[in-house]
């Protein structure tokens, strides 16, 4: 049995260059991307419903309770 990737969530704290794609104070799901991380970027599922790279300093990582994670899975 393979272990599923760890789910990571962040809160957007700024959207200076991406006002149509990111909403401050909104929770976003992070898609694991080692190459992006090495460049200080996060792959985020944004307002378009697609995943794009954004500066990591636009977000703060958070830990959601299990029931909240499940809601995000259903919404995705």
Secondary structure as UniProt FT lines:
FT   STRAND          8..12
FT   TURN            16..17
FT   TURN            19..21
FT   TURN            24..25
FT   STRAND          27..31
FT   HELIX           34..38
FT   TURN            39..40
FT   STRAND          41..45
FT   TURN            47..48
FT   STRAND          51..55
FT   HELIX           56..58
FT   STRAND          59..62
FT   HELIX           66..75
//
